[in-house]
Amino acid sequence: MPKKILILIFTSLLIVGCNDKSKQQSADKQSEAAEQTDSASSPLKRNKSADDIEQIYAQAEKANLWLSIFNNQIMDVENKLDIRIYSSNLNYIESKAKKVLDLCGDKNNTCNLQTIQKDPDLYLKIMSSHERIDDKKINNYNTLIEKLIKLQPQLSELDAAGKVYTERYSKLALSLNKLYNYYYNNEYKLDDCKKGPELLNNIINAYGELISAKMAASAAYNKFYKETHDIQKLDIKNQGLTFKYNCIDMMDSINEVVTLINEKSEEKNQFKNLDKAAVEQKIQQIETIANQLMTIKGKDEEIKKQALNDIYYDRFVDDLPQMINQMKIVLKKLHDKDIYQEIDRLNNDEKYLIKKYNNVIN
């Protein structure tokens, strides 16, 4: 979810199809490892000149563009770089590949030649819900990425991770097109579906490579975020943008609570070691800030003076009570049998709140 100044978390790492807990834990470890940056050796220090701060914001703006790419919000980058590639159907690549994975993945193991031959419409028409991805659009997408990589300032780690991710994204698109052509050009009738297993397997492999690249991109982005977030946050406070600062500080606190709940839910003793009183205190602080943010709801001029987006602000603050109440519900039901359903709701509420926050904070 892109923001012009700050980004809370890389929400698109919630990848459909990666429900296997070991895979998710592996992704989390990669992200954590990338975030553990030694502040003493970091090139970004708290005491910065005006020029340094300006450079950090320029870097953050480019990082936001990469995040738009990772979130398949390609139009944001088109608008910024003034390139029109009309790439709407590129946004469906992952969902198309996920259909193949669901049908032919390791758990099902059904996409052998014999099975495909029995029902080619089921296994080869899997792309039919969306139009074919135009080769020209894939080429234009690659051109857009080349321009983004060259855009100043350079972000060595993020640019490199983004390059790998987008190369694998294009590779997956081409793999999907090969299956599309094979079916809609009736090639499968000429060879009695013999090429089908190979084409489906290529898509599964390309999708796996893309997910791996997305994890690496997330780690690179999170590292950059950690290095710049506190500096930007302090600068906003120094500018006297109290409501903007409080929006950011509140979302940081919400993420702390959600992260802690998720971590404890994975532990052997689960919530026995959770400091419930400390979490309740944190939620109370969040609620206090939310109430303060409510005081300028509907006051467009005041919202604008705080460098916040008045179009989305009211919708954002209207969702805060639901988020706060869900945190309270989780604490209340920690030892109930349906606690994991409530934690799922908590994570979903945070995800959707972040979307609105991203619109407000720019």
N, C-alpha and C positions, 0 to 999 in steps of 0.2 A: 504494500500500500504506500504510494509515494507521498512524501511531504517535501516542501521546498526547503525547510530548515532542519527539521529533526525527524527521525523515524524511530518508532518504539521498538518493534521487533519484526523479524522476517516472517510474516504470517504465512506465506505460501509454502513454507516448509511442511505445512500440514498436507502432505501429498496423498492424494487418493491412491489407494492400492498399496500403501506401505503400512498396513495394519499389523504386520508381524512385529511383536514387541522387541525382539532382538535387533531388528533393523532400525527401529526408532531409537533404541538405546545407543546404537552405534552412531547414529546421526547426532544425538545429543552430545555424545562424548567428543565428536569432531568439533562441534560448535563450541563446547566448553574449552577445549584445548586451544582453539583459536582466540578465545576471549581472554585467556590468562596471560595478558600482556604485562610485562614488567614496566610499571609506570616510570621508574627511574631511567630506563633506556628508551622510552617512547619519545619520538620526535615532537610530540604535542604536549606542551607544558601548560600549566594553569595560567601563569603570568605571560600574557601575550600582548603584543602591540596591536594597534588598530589594523595594520597591514596583515599581521598574522591572523587576526580574527577574520578579516575579509577573505583570506586564502582558505581558511577552514570552511567558511560558508560556501565558497566556490566548489571545494571538494565535496561538501555535503550535497550540493545540488547535483553534481555528476553522479554521486552515489545513489541519489533518488532516482535518476534515470535508469541506472542499472536495476534498481529494485522494481521499477515499472516493467522492465524486460523480464525479470524473473517471475513477476506476477502476471505475465501475459497481457499487460496493459500497454500494448505497443503504441497505441495512438498518442499517449502522453509524450513518448520520445519523438514520434513523427512531428508533433506540434512544436516541440522544443528545437529540433534540428531542421525544421522546415523541409521535411521529406515526406511525400505522400506515397505510401506503398499499398494502401487499401487492403490491409492484411487481416480483416476480421476473421476469416476462416482459419488463419494460422492459430487463433486462440483455442481451437478445438483439438489441437494435436494430442495433448496429453489425455484428454477424455476418450479420443479414438483409440489410442494405444491401450488405455485401461480396459476397454471392451475386449481387446484381443487377449490381454493378460487374464481377465476374469474367465474367459472361455477356454484359454489354452495354457494357463500357467501351470506351475509345478504341481499344485494341489489337485488340479483337474486332470492334467496330462491326457487330454482327449484329442489333441490336434495331430493324430497320426494319419497317414494316407488313407487307410481303410475307413476311418470314421468320417473324414472329409468327403470321401467319395459317396458315402451314404446320404449326406445332406450338404452339398456344396453351398446352397443358399444360406444355411445357418453359419457356416464357417468362413465363407469368402465374401458374403454380402455384408459383412460386419461394419463396413464403412458407409453404408447407404444412408445413414441418418444425417450426414453432412456432405456437402459437395466436395469434389476433388480439389486438392490444394494446387493452385496454379504454380507451375515451375517459375514463372516470371515473378510471382510474389515472393517465392522463396529466395530468388536472386536479389530482389529488392530489399528483402529483410537482411540479407547478408551485407548489402551495401550500407544499410542503416547502421548496422553493428560496426562496420569498419569506420564510419564517421564518428560513432560514439567512442570507440577506442582511441581515436586520434584527438578527440575533444580535450582541451586543456581545462584544468590541470590533470596531469597524469596520476592515476591511482594504480600503482604497479600491481599489487596483489589482486585488487578487485577487477581491474581491466583484464588481467590474465585469466582469472576464474570466469569472468563473463565471456571471454573469448571461447573457452572450452565449452561452457554451457551452451552458447548459441550455435557452435559448430555441431554439437550433438543434437540440438533442437532441429537444425536443418536436416541432419542425417535421419532423424526419426520421421520428419515430414516426407522425405524422399522414399523411405521404406514403406510408409503408408500409401504413397502414390503407386508404388509398384504393385501392391496388393489390389488397389483400386483398378488399375489398368488390366491386371490379370483377369479380374472377374468381369468388368464391364466391357472389355473388348473380346470376351468369350474365349480367351486363350485357354482357360481351364478345361474347356470342352475338347480342345485339340490334343491335350496331353493327359486327359482323364485325371486332372487335379494333381498330377505328380509333383508340380512345382509348389503346390499350396503349403505343405509343411515347412519348406525352406523359407517362404515369404513370411509366414506367420512367426516363425522362430526368429527371423531377422528383426521383426518389429519388437518382439519381447526383449531381445538383446539390446536393441537401440534404446528402448524405454529404460531398461536397467542402467545403461550408461548415462542417460539423461538424469535419472534420479541421483546417481552418484555425483554428477557434475553440479546438480542443484544443491546437494549437501555441502560440497566444497565452496560453492558460491555463497551459501548462507554463512559458513564459517568466516570467509573473507569479509563479508558485509558486517557481521557481528563484531569482528575485530575492529573494523573502522569505526563502527558506531560507538564502541566502548571507549575508543581513543578520543572521540570528539564530543560525545554527549554532554559530559559535565562542563566542558569549556563553553559550549553553546548555551547551556542552561544558565551558567553564571553570567554570561554576557546579556542574556535576556533579562535577568534579574537586575543587572546594573543599569539597563536601559529604562527601568521603572515599569516594565510591562508585567505588572503583578498578576493579572488574570491569565495571561499567557503562561507565565512561569508556573502558576498553580495548576493549570491544565496538565502541563508536562510532569510536574512533581506528583500530581495525583495519579496519572497513568503509570508512572514508575512504581508507585506504591501498590497499585492494583496488580501490576505484573509481579511484584515481590510476593504478594499473598498467593496468587494463582500458582506461581512457580513452587512456592513452599508446599502448598497442598498437593501438587502433582508429585513432588519429590517424596513426600511422606507416604503417599499412596503406593509407592513402589517399594518402600522399605519392608523388611521382614515383619517388624512389629507394627507396621503401618502408622497409626496416629497416636500410639502410646507415648511417644517422645515429643509430640507436638506441644509447644508452649501456647496453649489456647488463649491464655490471658493476653499474651503479647500480640497475637493475631487480632484479637478483639480490639485491642488498643489501636492497632494499625487501621482497622476498618473504621473505627470512630474518627480517626484523623482524616481518612478519605471522605467520610460523610460530612465532616466539617467543611472541607474544601469544596465538596459538591454543593453544599448549601450556599457557600459564598459565590460560587460560579452562577448559581441560579439568580442572583440579585441583578444581573445585567441581561437576563433573558429578555428578548424582544427589543432591547435597546441597541439598535443597529449602529448608531454613531459611536457609542461607548465600546461596542465590540470591535469596530474597525480601528478605533484609537489604540486598542490593545494588540493590534496586528493579528487579529483573528478573523476568520471568514464568517461574516454575519449571515450568509445564506444557510450555512449548515450548523451554526452554533446552537440554535434552539433544539434541533433534533438530537444533537450530541448530549446536551444536559438533560433532556427528557429521558434519556436511556440510563442515566446514572443511578437512579433509585433501583432499577431492576438489577443492575450489576451488584450494587451494595447489598441488596436483599439476598441475592443468590450466594454471596460470600457468607452471609449470616446463616443461611439455610444449610450450607455445607458444614459449618461449625456445629450447628444444632444436630445434624444427622451423622456425625462422624462414625458412629458405631452401628448405624442402621444398615440393613441388608441392601438398601437401594442407594447407598452412598456413592457408588461409582456412576450411577445415572446422574446424580446431582453434580458430580465433578465434571462429567461430560457437558452438562448444561452450563456450568461455570466457564469452561474453556470456550464453548461456543459464544456465550455472552461476551466474553472478553474479545474474541475474534471480531465480532460484529461491532463492538464498541470502538475497537481500534480503527476500523474502516471509517467511522464517523469522525473520530479524533484526527485522523490523517487529513480529512477534508477541512476540518476547522483550523488546524495548526498552521496551514500554509499561508 
